């Protein structure tokens, strides 16, 4: 089963999204901010495992989505990353391109669709 790490600071959104990710057939892992997500990545890396997809909210306390993406890439994560935002996604397009982010959207379903389309190629 493919694994998805989802970083989102709003608890209600996080819980609903985790249920949706699981319903789509993934094993979801939740983090309430970017630092907790990065720590989870490091724990998995130590075990010789890697999340198949990491979805991060853009704006979070402690470590935001952009900071998380930068830390993941610096730490050697080459897997799929997608960014979720309720704000103007256009502002993230250049950042996303620079850091090889799969997609930017406010819709978890759309981000999973983009990931799945890439997996079928």
N, CA, C and O atoms as a MOPAC input file, in Angstrom:
PM7 MOZYME 1SCF
protein

 N      0.83900 1    -1.17900 1     0.00000 1
 C      0.00000 1     0.00000 1     0.00000 1
 C      0.88600 1     1.24500 1     0.00000 1
 O      1.84500 1     1.32900 1     0.76800 1
 N      0.57200 1     2.18800 1    -0.84100 1
 C      1.33700 1     3.43600 1    -0.92800 1
 C      1.03300 1     4.31300 1     0.28800 1
 O     -0.08000 1     4.32100 1     0.81500 1
 N      2.05500 1     5.04700 1     0.70900 1
 C      1.92900 1     5.88800 1     1.89600 1
 C      1.90900 1     7.36600 1     1.52800 1
 O      2.60200 1     7.81100 1     0.61300 1
 N      1.09000 1     8.11700 1     2.27300 1
 C      0.98000 1     9.56300 1     2.08300 1
 C      1.16000 1    10.23400 1     3.43800 1
 O      0.44500 1     9.92900 1     4.39200 1
 N      2.11700 1    11.14600 1     3.51500 1
 C      2.28800 1    12.00100 1     4.68500 1
 C      1.59800 1    13.31500 1     4.37900 1
 O      1.88900 1    13.95800 1     3.37100 1
 N      0.67900 1    13.71500 1     5.25600 1
 C     -0.10000 1    14.92400 1     5.03200 1
 C      0.13300 1    15.89400 1     6.18100 1
 O     -0.19000 1    15.58800 1     7.32900 1
 N      0.69400 1    17.06900 1     5.87700 1
 C      0.95500 1    18.10600 1     6.87500 1
 C     -0.09000 1    19.20800 1     6.74500 1
 O     -0.20300 1    19.85300 1     5.70300 1
 N     -0.84900 1    19.41200 1     7.81100 1
 C     -1.94200 1    20.40200 1     7.81600 1
 C     -2.17800 1    20.83500 1     9.25400 1
 O     -2.33400 1    19.99100 1    10.13600 1
 N     -2.20700 1    22.13700 1     9.49900 1
 C     -2.35700 1    22.62200 1    10.86600 1
 C     -3.79700 1    22.69400 1    11.35200 1
 O     -4.02700 1    22.65800 1    12.56100 1
 N     -4.76200 1    22.79300 1    10.47100 1
 C     -6.16900 1    22.85700 1    10.89300 1
 C     -6.68300 1    21.43700 1    11.14700 1
 O     -6.79400 1    20.62800 1    10.22600 1
 N     -6.98800 1    21.15700 1    12.40200 1
 C     -7.33600 1    19.79600 1    12.80500 1
 C     -8.51800 1    19.21000 1    12.03800 1
 O     -8.45400 1    18.06400 1    11.59500 1
 N     -9.57700 1    19.96400 1    11.87700 1
 C    -10.77000 1    19.44900 1    11.19100 1
 C    -10.44900 1    19.11500 1     9.72900 1
 O    -10.86600 1    18.07400 1     9.22000 1
 N     -9.72100 1    19.98600 1     9.07000 1
 C     -9.32400 1    19.74300 1     7.67700 1
 C     -8.40500 1    18.52600 1     7.60800 1
 O     -8.54400 1    17.68200 1     6.72300 1
 N     -7.46700 1    18.44500 1     8.54900 1
 C     -6.52000 1    17.32200 1     8.57600 1
 C     -7.26200 1    15.99800 1     8.74800 1
 O     -7.00200 1    15.04100 1     8.01800 1
 N     -8.18100 1    15.93900 1     9.70500 1
 C     -8.90700 1    14.68500 1     9.94600 1
 C     -9.74600 1    14.26800 1     8.73300 1
 O     -9.74200 1    13.10000 1     8.34500 1
 N    -10.45700 1    15.21600 1     8.14500 1
 C    -11.28500 1    14.90400 1     6.97200 1
 C    -10.41200 1    14.46100 1     5.79700 1
 O    -10.75700 1    13.52100 1     5.08100 1
 N     -9.29600 1    15.13400 1     5.60500 1
 C     -8.40600 1    14.80100 1     4.48600 1
 C     -7.76900 1    13.43300 1     4.67700 1
 O     -7.61500 1    12.68200 1     3.71500 1
 N     -7.40100 1    13.10500 1     5.90400 1
 C     -6.80900 1    11.79200 1     6.18800 1
 C     -7.82400 1    10.69000 1     5.88500 1
 O     -7.47000 1     9.66000 1     5.31100 1
 N     -9.07500 1    10.90300 1     6.26700 1
 C    -10.12000 1     9.91700 1     5.94500 1
 C    -10.26000 1     9.75200 1     4.42600 1
 O    -10.39500 1     8.63600 1     3.92600 1
 N    -10.22700 1    10.86900 1     3.70700 1
 C    -10.35200 1    10.82600 1     2.25200 1
 C     -9.16200 1    10.10100 1     1.62500 1
 O     -9.33900 1     9.27300 1     0.73200 1
 N     -7.96200 1    10.40700 1     2.08600 1
 C     -6.75400 1     9.75500 1     1.56200 1
 C     -6.84100 1     8.24400 1     1.77900 1
 O     -6.51800 1     7.46900 1     0.87900 1
 N     -7.27500 1     7.82600 1     2.96200 1
 C     -7.43100 1     6.39300 1     3.24900 1
 C     -8.49300 1     5.76900 1     2.34800 1
 O     -8.31700 1     4.65300 1     1.85800 1
 N     -9.59600 1     6.48700 1     2.13100 1
 C    -10.66400 1     5.97100 1     1.26100 1
 C    -10.18700 1     5.80000 1    -0.17900 1
 O    -10.73200 1     4.98800 1    -0.92700 1
 N     -9.18000 1     6.55900 1    -0.55900 1
 C     -8.61200 1     6.43400 1    -1.91100 1
 C     -7.61800 1     5.27500 1    -2.00500 1
 O     -7.06400 1     5.02400 1    -3.07500 1
 N     -7.38600 1     4.56900 1    -0.90000 1
 C     -6.55600 1     3.37300 1    -0.93500 1
 C     -5.11000 1     3.56700 1    -0.48600 1
 O     -4.26700 1     2.70200 1    -0.72500 1
 N     -4.81900 1     4.68400 1     0.15700 1
 C     -3.47600 1     4.96100 1     0.64300 1
 C     -3.41000 1     4.75100 1     2.15200 1
 O     -4.42700 1     4.79800 1     2.84400 1
 N     -2.20400 1     4.52200 1     2.64800 1
 C     -1.97300 1     4.50600 1     4.09000 1
 C     -1.54300 1     5.92000 1     4.48200 1
 O     -0.43400 1     6.34100 1     4.15600 1
 N     -2.41700 1     6.65700 1     5.18000 1
 C     -2.10200 1     8.05300 1     5.49500 1
 C     -1.38100 1     8.21400 1     6.83300 1
 O     -1.59800 1     7.45100 1     7.77400 1
 N     -0.52400 1     9.22000 1     6.88800 1
 C      0.13900 1     9.65300 1     8.10600 1
 C     -0.11300 1    11.14700 1     8.22500 1
 O     -0.03600 1    11.86800 1     7.23100 1
 N     -0.41200 1    11.61800 1     9.42400 1
 C     -0.76700 1    13.02300 1     9.61900 1
 C      0.28300 1    13.74200 1    10.45700 1
 O      0.89100 1    13.16500 1    11.35900 1
 N      0.47700 1    15.01800 1    10.13400 1
 C      1.36400 1    15.88500 1    10.90600 1
 C      0.70100 1    17.23800 1    11.02500 1
 O      0.10000 1    17.71600 1    10.06200 1
 N      0.79600 1    17.87300 1    12.19900 1
 C      0.09600 1    19.13900 1    12.40600 1
 C      0.90400 1    20.36200 1    12.02500 1
 O      0.39700 1    21.48200 1    12.09000 1
 N      2.15000 1    20.16800 1    11.62900 1
 C      2.94000 1    21.26900 1    11.07500 1
 C      4.12200 1    20.69100 1    10.31100 1
 O      4.36400 1    19.48400 1    10.33500 1
 N      4.85200 1    21.56400 1     9.63700 1
 C      5.95300 1    21.11100 1     8.80000 1
 C      7.08100 1    20.46000 1     9.55900 1
 O      7.70000 1    19.52600 1     9.04900 1
 N      7.37300 1    20.92300 1    10.76800 1
 C      8.46000 1    20.32300 1    11.54400 1
 C      8.12400 1    18.89700 1    11.95100 1
 O      8.97600 1    18.01200 1    11.88200 1
 N      6.88000 1    18.67000 1    12.37700 1
 C      6.46700 1    17.31400 1    12.72800 1
 C      6.52000 1    16.41400 1    11.49400 1
 O      6.91500 1    15.25200 1    11.59400 1
 N      6.13200 1    16.93200 1    10.35300 1
 C      6.20500 1    16.16600 1     9.10400 1
 C      7.65900 1    15.83100 1     8.75800 1
 O      7.96600 1    14.70600 1     8.36400 1
 N      8.54100 1    16.80700 1     8.90700 1
 C      9.95300 1    16.56700 1     8.59500 1
 C     10.53300 1    15.51700 1     9.53900 1
 O     11.28700 1    14.64300 1     9.11000 1
 N     10.18700 1    15.60000 1    10.81300 1
 C     10.65600 1    14.60000 1    11.77700 1
 C     10.15500 1    13.20200 1    11.41400 1
 O     10.88900 1    12.22400 1    11.54900 1
 N      8.89900 1    13.10800 1    10.95100 1
 C      8.34900 1    11.81700 1    10.51700 1
 C      9.12300 1    11.29000 1     9.31000 1
 O      9.42200 1    10.09900 1     9.23100 1
 N      9.44500 1    12.18100 1     8.37200 1
 C     10.25300 1    11.78900 1     7.21300 1
 C     11.59600 1    11.21900 1     7.66400 1
 O     12.03000 1    10.17200 1     7.18200 1
 N     12.25300 1    11.92300 1     8.59900 1
 C     13.56400 1    11.45900 1     9.08000 1
 C     13.46700 1    10.09800 1     9.76600 1
 O     14.34300 1     9.25300 1     9.58200 1
 N     12.41700 1     9.87500 1    10.55000 1
 C     12.22900 1     8.56600 1    11.20800 1
 C     12.08100 1     7.45500 1    10.16700 1
 O     12.67200 1     6.38400 1    10.30700 1
 N     11.29600 1     7.71300 1     9.13200 1
 C     11.11800 1     6.70600 1     8.08100 1
 C     12.42400 1     6.47400 1     7.32000 1
 O     12.75700 1     5.34000 1     6.97500 1
 N     13.14800 1     7.54200 1     7.06500 1
 C     14.42400 1     7.43100 1     6.35100 1
 C     15.40800 1     6.57700 1     7.14400 1
 O     16.13000 1     5.76400 1     6.56800 1
 N     15.43900 1     6.75900 1     8.46400 1
 C     16.31700 1     5.94900 1     9.31900 1
 C     15.98500 1     4.46700 1     9.22900 1
 O     16.86700 1     3.62000 1     9.37200 1
 N     14.72500 1     4.15500 1     8.99200 1
 C     14.27000 1     2.76800 1     8.86600 1
 C     14.43900 1     2.23900 1     7.44800 1
 O     14.09600 1     1.09000 1     7.17300 1
 N     14.96600 1     3.06600 1     6.54400 1
 C     15.15200 1     2.64800 1     5.16100 1
 C     13.88300 1     2.72100 1     4.32700 1
 O     13.78100 1     2.08800 1     3.27700 1
 N     12.91100 1     3.50400 1     4.80700 1
 C     11.64400 1     3.64400 1     4.08500 1
 C     11.45100 1     5.09700 1     3.68200 1
 O     12.11300 1     6.00400 1     4.18800 1
 N     10.51900 1     5.28400 1     2.75400 1
 C     10.22300 1     6.63000 1     2.28300 1
 C      8.73100 1     6.73800 1     1.99600 1
 O      8.13000 1     5.80000 1     1.47300 1
 N      8.13000 1     7.87500 1     2.33500 1
 C      6.73800 1     8.10600 1     1.97600 1
 C      6.65500 1     8.20200 1     0.45200 1
 O      7.53200 1     8.77900 1    -0.19100 1
 N      5.59700 1     7.63300 1    -0.11300 1
 C      5.42500 1     7.69500 1    -1.56000 1
 C      5.03500 1     9.09600 1    -2.01500 1
 O      5.43400 1     9.54200 1    -3.09100 1
 N      4.25100 1     9.78800 1    -1.18600 1
 C      3.79000 1    11.12900 1    -1.50800 1
 C      3.72600 1    11.94000 1    -0.22300 1
 O      3.27100 1    11.44500 1     0.80900 1
 N      4.18100 1    13.18000 1    -0.28700 1
 C      4.04200 1    14.10300 1     0.83500 1
 C      3.21100 1    15.27900 1     0.34500 1
 O      3.56100 1    15.94300 1    -0.63100 1
 N      2.10300 1    15.52500 1     1.04000 1
 C      1.24500 1    16.67300 1     0.73700 1
 C      1.36000 1    17.62900 1     1.91400 1
 O      1.18900 1    17.23400 1     3.06800 1
 N      1.64800 1    18.87900 1     1.61500 1
 C      1.79200 1    19.85600 1     2.68000 1
 C      0.94800 1    21.09800 1     2.43100 1
 O      0.83700 1    21.59400 1     1.30900 1
 N      0.36400 1    21.57500 1     3.50800 1
 C     -0.31300 1    22.86100 1     3.46500 1
 C      0.76200 1    23.93400 1     3.29600 1
 O      1.90800 1    23.73800 1     3.70200 1
 N      0.40000 1    25.04400 1     2.71000 1
 C      1.35300 1    26.13500 1     2.48800 1
 C      1.61800 1    26.88600 1     3.78500 1
 O      2.77300 1    27.05800 1     4.17400 1
 N      0.56900 1    27.33200 1     4.45300 1
 C      0.72900 1    28.16900 1     5.63700 1
 C      0.45000 1    27.36200 1     6.90500 1
 O     -0.67600 1    26.93000 1     7.15100 1
 N      1.50200 1    27.17000 1     7.70200 1
 C      1.40200 1    26.45300 1     8.96900 1
 C      2.35500 1    27.09600 1     9.96800 1
 O      3.32300 1    27.75100 1     9.58200 1
 N      2.07300 1    26.90600 1    11.26100 1
 C      3.01500 1    27.40000 1    12.27000 1
 C      4.25400 1    26.50900 1    12.34800 1
 O      4.27100 1    25.41300 1    11.78700 1
 N      5.25000 1    26.96300 1    13.01600 1
 C      6.51000 1    26.26500 1    13.28500 1
 C      7.35700 1    26.16100 1    12.01200 1
 O      8.42500 1    26.76600 1    11.92600 1
 N      6.88900 1    25.41100 1    11.04400 1
 C      7.58000 1    25.28200 1     9.75400 1
 C      6.50300 1    25.22300 1     8.68400 1
 O      5.69500 1    24.29400 1     8.66500 1
 N      6.48600 1    26.21000 1     7.79100 1
 C      5.44700 1    26.24500 1     6.75700 1
 C      5.76300 1    25.26800 1     5.62600 1
 O      6.80600 1    24.61500 1     5.61400 1
 N      4.83200 1    25.19100 1     4.68100 1
 C      4.98300 1    24.24000 1     3.58200 1
 C      6.22500 1    24.46600 1     2.73500 1
 O      6.89600 1    23.50600 1     2.35500 1
 N      6.54300 1    25.72300 1     2.43200 1
 C      7.74900 1    26.00800 1     1.63700 1
 C      9.00700 1    25.59600 1     2.38700 1
 O      9.92500 1    25.01600 1     1.80600 1
 N      9.04400 1    25.89700 1     3.68100 1
 C     10.19100 1    25.48800 1     4.49100 1
 C     10.32500 1    23.97800 1     4.54900 1
 O     11.43500 1    23.44700 1     4.50000 1
 N      9.18800 1    23.27800 1     4.65500 1
 C      9.21200 1    21.82000 1     4.66900 1
 C      9.74900 1    21.26900 1     3.35600 1
 O     10.60300 1    20.38300 1     3.35400 1
 N      9.25600 1    21.78600 1     2.25200 1
 C      9.71900 1    21.31700 1     0.94300 1
 C     11.22800 1    21.52600 1     0.81300 1
 O     11.94000 1    20.62400 1     0.37300 1
 N     11.71100 1    22.68800 1     1.18700 1
 C     13.15000 1    22.96900 1     1.10500 1
 C     13.95300 1    21.99500 1     1.96900 1
 O     14.97000 1    21.46700 1     1.51900 1
 N     13.50900 1    21.75400 1     3.20300 1
 C     14.21800 1    20.82400 1     4.09000 1
 C     14.19700 1    19.39800 1     3.54400 1
 O     15.19800 1    18.68600 1     3.62200 1
 N     13.06300 1    18.98500 1     2.99600 1
 C     12.97100 1    17.64200 1     2.42800 1
 C     13.94200 1    17.46200 1     1.27000 1
 O     14.65100 1    16.45800 1     1.19600 1
 N     13.97300 1    18.43100 1     0.37100 1
 C     14.86900 1    18.32300 1    -0.78200 1
 C     16.33300 1    18.36900 1    -0.33800 1
 O     17.16300 1    17.63000 1    -0.86600 1
 N     16.65100 1    19.23200 1     0.62700 1
 C     18.02300 1    19.31000 1     1.14600 1
 C     18.44100 1    18.00500 1     1.81500 1
 O     19.61400 1    17.63400 1     1.77500 1
 N     17.48500 1    17.30700 1     2.43200 1
 C     17.76200 1    16.04800 1     3.12200 1
 C     17.80100 1    14.85500 1     2.16800 1
 O     18.06100 1    13.73000 1     2.59500 1
 N     17.54400 1    15.09200 1     0.88600 1
 C     17.64300 1    14.02600 1    -0.10500 1
 C     16.34100 1    13.37700 1    -0.51900 1
 O     16.36100 1    12.40100 1    -1.26900 1
 N     15.20300 1    13.88600 1    -0.05400 1
 C     13.93100 1    13.30300 1    -0.47700 1
 C     13.69300 1    13.66200 1    -1.94400 1
 O     13.59900 1    14.83700 1    -2.30100 1
 N     13.59700 1    12.64100 1    -2.77900 1
 C     13.39200 1    12.86900 1    -4.20700 1
 C     12.00800 1    12.41800 1    -4.65400 1
 O     11.69400 1    12.43600 1    -5.84400 1
 N     11.19000 1    12.01600 1    -3.70000 1
 C      9.85300 1    11.54000 1    -4.01300 1
 C      8.89300 1    12.66300 1    -4.35000 1
 O      9.27600 1    13.82800 1    -4.46300 1
 N      7.63800 1    12.28100 1    -4.50700 1
 C      6.59000 1    13.21400 1    -4.91100 1
 C      6.15400 1    14.10500 1    -3.75700 1
 O      5.91900 1    13.63800 1    -2.64200 1
 N      6.05200 1    15.39600 1    -4.04800 1
 C      5.54700 1    16.38200 1    -3.09500 1
 C      4.46400 1    17.18600 1    -3.79800 1
 O      4.60600 1    17.56400 1    -4.96100 1
 N      3.37900 1    17.43900 1    -3.07300 1
 C      2.31300 1    18.30800 1    -3.57200 1
 C      2.00400 1    19.32600 1    -2.48200 1
 O      2.16800 1    19.05200 1    -1.29300 1
 N      1.55300 1    20.51000 1    -2.90500 1
 C      1.25000 1    21.56500 1    -1.94700 1
 C     -0.22100 1    21.94700 1    -2.02000 1
 O     -0.78300 1    22.11900 1    -3.10100 1
 N     -0.83100 1    22.07500 1    -0.84900 1
 C     -2.23900 1    22.44500 1    -0.73900 1
 C     -2.31900 1    23.86400 1    -0.18600 1
 O     -1.63500 1    24.20900 1     0.77800 1
 N     -3.16200 1    24.67600 1    -0.80800 1
 C     -3.35700 1    26.02900 1    -0.32400 1
 C     -4.75600 1    26.51800 1    -0.63900 1
 O     -5.31100 1    26.21600 1    -1.69600 1
 N     -5.31400 1    27.26700 1     0.27900 1
 C     -6.59400 1    27.91200 1     0.03700 1
 C     -6.39500 1    29.31500 1    -0.49200 1
 O     -7.36300 1    30.02400 1    -0.76900 1
 N     -5.15500 1    29.71400 1    -0.63100 1
 C     -4.81500 1    31.05100 1    -1.11000 1
 C     -4.48700 1    30.99500 1    -2.60300 1
 O     -4.74400 1    29.99000 1    -3.26600 1
 N     -3.93800 1    32.04500 1    -3.10600 1
 C     -3.59900 1    32.17700 1    -4.52300 1
 C     -2.48200 1    31.20000 1    -4.90000 1
 O     -1.31600 1    31.42300 1    -4.57500 1
 N     -2.84600 1    30.12800 1    -5.58100 1
 C     -1.87000 1    29.12100 1    -5.97800 1
 C     -0.83000 1    29.67700 1    -6.94200 1
 O      0.27500 1    29.14100 1    -7.02800 1
 N     -1.15700 1    30.72800 1    -7.65800 1
 C     -0.20900 1    31.32900 1    -8.60400 1
 C      1.07600 1    31.77100 1    -7.91000 1
 O      2.15600 1    31.70300 1    -8.49700 1
 N      0.96100 1    32.22100 1    -6.66600 1
 C      2.13100 1    32.67200 1    -5.91800 1
 C      3.11500 1    31.53300 1    -5.66600 1
 O      4.30500 1    31.77100 1    -5.45900 1
 N      2.62500 1    30.31200 1    -5.68200 1
 C      3.48300 1    29.15900 1    -5.40800 1
 C      4.05200 1    28.51100 1    -6.66200 1
 O      4.92600 1    27.64900 1    -6.56200 1
 N      3.58100 1    28.90200 1    -7.83300 1
 C      3.97900 1    28.21900 1    -9.07500 1
 C      5.49600 1    28.23000 1    -9.30100 1
 O      6.07800 1    27.19800 1    -9.63200 1
 N      6.12600 1    29.37200 1    -9.12800 1
 C      7.57100 1    29.45600 1    -9.34600 1
 C      8.32600 1    28.61500 1    -8.31800 1
 O      9.25900 1    27.88900 1    -8.66200 1
 N      7.91700 1    28.71900 1    -7.05900 1
 C      8.53500 1    27.91300 1    -6.00400 1
 C      8.36500 1    26.42900 1    -6.32200 1
 O      9.31300 1    25.65100 1    -6.21100 1
 N      7.16500 1    26.04700 1    -6.71500 1
 C      6.87100 1    24.64500 1    -7.01800 1
 C      7.75500 1    24.12400 1    -8.15000 1
 O      8.28200 1    23.01400 1    -8.07400 1
 N      7.91000 1    24.90800 1    -9.17100 1
 C      8.74500 1    24.50200 1   -10.30300 1
 C     10.20200 1    24.33300 1    -9.87500 1
 O     10.85100 1    23.35200 1   -10.23900 1
 N     10.70600 1    25.28500 1    -9.10900 1
 C     12.10200 1    25.25400 1    -8.64500 1
 C     12.39100 1    24.01600 1    -7.79600 1
 O     13.49100 1    23.46600 1    -7.85200 1
 N     11.40500 1    23.57800 1    -7.00900 1
 C     11.61500 1    22.47500 1    -6.06900 1
 C     10.94800 1    21.17200 1    -6.51400 1
 O     10.74400 1    20.26400 1    -5.70800 1
 N     10.61600 1    21.09000 1    -7.78800 1
 C     10.04300 1    19.87000 1    -8.35500 1
 C      8.81400 1    19.39200 1    -7.57800 1
 O      8.70000 1    18.21900 1    -7.22300 1
 N      7.90200 1    20.32800 1    -7.32500 1
 C      6.64200 1    20.00200 1    -6.66000 1
 C      5.64700 1    19.56100 1    -7.72600 1
 O      5.48200 1    20.21100 1    -8.75800 1
 N      5.00500 1    18.46300 1    -7.45300 1
 C      4.09800 1    17.81900 1    -8.39800 1
 C      2.91300 1    18.69000 1    -8.79200 1
 O      2.54300 1    18.75200 1    -9.96500 1
 N      2.31500 1    19.36600 1    -7.80700 1
 C      1.15400 1    20.18200 1    -8.08400 1
 C      0.81000 1    21.06600 1    -6.91000 1
 O      1.24000 1    20.82300 1    -5.78200 1
 N      0.02200 1    22.10500 1    -7.18800 1
 C     -0.45200 1    23.04100 1    -6.17100 1
 C     -1.95500 1    23.19900 1    -6.35900 1
 O     -2.41700 1    23.56300 1    -7.44100 1
 N     -2.71500 1    22.92700 1    -5.30300 1
 C     -4.17200 1    23.00700 1    -5.39600 1
 C     -4.76900 1    23.08900 1    -3.99300 1
 O     -4.10400 1    22.77800 1    -3.00500 1
 N     -6.01300 1    23.50500 1    -3.92000 1
 C     -6.74100 1    23.46900 1    -2.65800 1
 C     -7.52500 1    22.16300 1    -2.51900 1
 O     -8.19900 1    21.95200 1    -1.51100 1
 N     -7.44300 1    21.30300 1    -3.50500 1
 C     -8.25300 1    20.08800 1    -3.56800 1
 C     -7.36900 1    18.84900 1    -3.40700 1
 O     -6.56300 1    18.53700 1    -4.28500 1
 N     -7.52200 1    18.15200 1    -2.29000 1
 C     -6.74400 1    16.93400 1    -2.03400 1
 C     -6.97300 1    15.91000 1    -3.13700 1
 O     -6.03200 1    15.25400 1    -3.58400 1
 N     -8.20700 1    15.77200 1    -3.57300 1
 C     -8.51600 1    14.82300 1    -4.64400 1
 C     -7.74900 1    15.13000 1    -5.91900 1
 O     -7.23200 1    14.22700 1    -6.57600 1
 N     -7.67900 1    16.40600 1    -6.26300 1
 C     -6.93700 1    16.80500 1    -7.45700 1
 C     -5.44200 1    16.48000 1    -7.30300 1
 O     -4.80900 1    16.02000 1    -8.25300 1
 N     -4.88200 1    16.71700 1    -6.11800 1
 C     -3.46700 1    16.41200 1    -5.89600 1
 C     -3.20300 1    14.90800 1    -5.99400 1
 O     -2.18500 1    14.49200 1    -6.54700 1
 N     -4.10900 1    14.10000 1    -5.46300 1
 C     -3.96000 1    12.64200 1    -5.59800 1
 C     -4.10800 1    12.21700 1    -7.05200 1
 O     -3.38900 1    11.32900 1    -7.50900 1
 N     -5.02600 1    12.83300 1    -7.78500 1
 C     -5.19400 1    12.53000 1    -9.22000 1
 C     -3.91100 1    12.83700 1    -9.99000 1
 O     -3.49600 1    12.04800 1   -10.84000 1
 N     -3.28800 1    13.96100 1    -9.70300 1
 C     -2.03600 1    14.33800 1   -10.36800 1
 C     -0.96200 1    13.30700 1   -10.06400 1
 O     -0.23700 1    12.87700 1   -10.96200 1
 N     -0.85800 1    12.91100 1    -8.80400 1
 C      0.12900 1    11.89700 1    -8.40300 1
 C     -0.13400 1    10.57600 1    -9.14000 1
 O      0.78500 1     9.97400 1    -9.69500 1
 N     -1.36700 1    10.14600 1    -9.13900 1
 C     -1.71900 1     8.88000 1    -9.76900 1
 C     -1.47600 1     8.91600 1   -11.27400 1
 O     -1.05000 1     7.91500 1   -11.85100 1
 N     -1.73700 1    10.04000 1   -11.91100 1
 C     -1.48300 1    10.17600 1   -13.35100 1
 C      0.01400 1     9.99900 1   -13.63900 1
 O      0.39200 1     9.36200 1   -14.62100 1
 N      0.84600 1    10.56200 1   -12.78400 1
 C      2.29800 1    10.41500 1   -12.94200 1
 C      2.76000 1     8.98700 1   -12.71000 1
 O      3.71200 1     8.53700 1   -13.34800 1
 N      2.11100 1     8.27300 1   -11.81800 1
 C      2.45700 1     6.87300 1   -11.52300 1
 C      2.11800 1     5.96300 1   -12.68900 1
 O      2.79000 1     4.95000 1   -12.88500 1
 N      1.09800 1     6.29100 1   -13.46700 1
 C      0.68700 1     5.45200 1   -14.58500 1
 C      1.57700 1     5.59100 1   -15.79800 1
 O      1.52200 1     4.76200 1   -16.70700 1
 N      2.40600 1     6.63700 1   -15.83000 1
 C      3.26300 1     6.86100 1   -17.00900 1
 C      4.36800 1     5.84900 1   -17.08200 1
 O      5.18000 1     5.88800 1   -18.00700 1

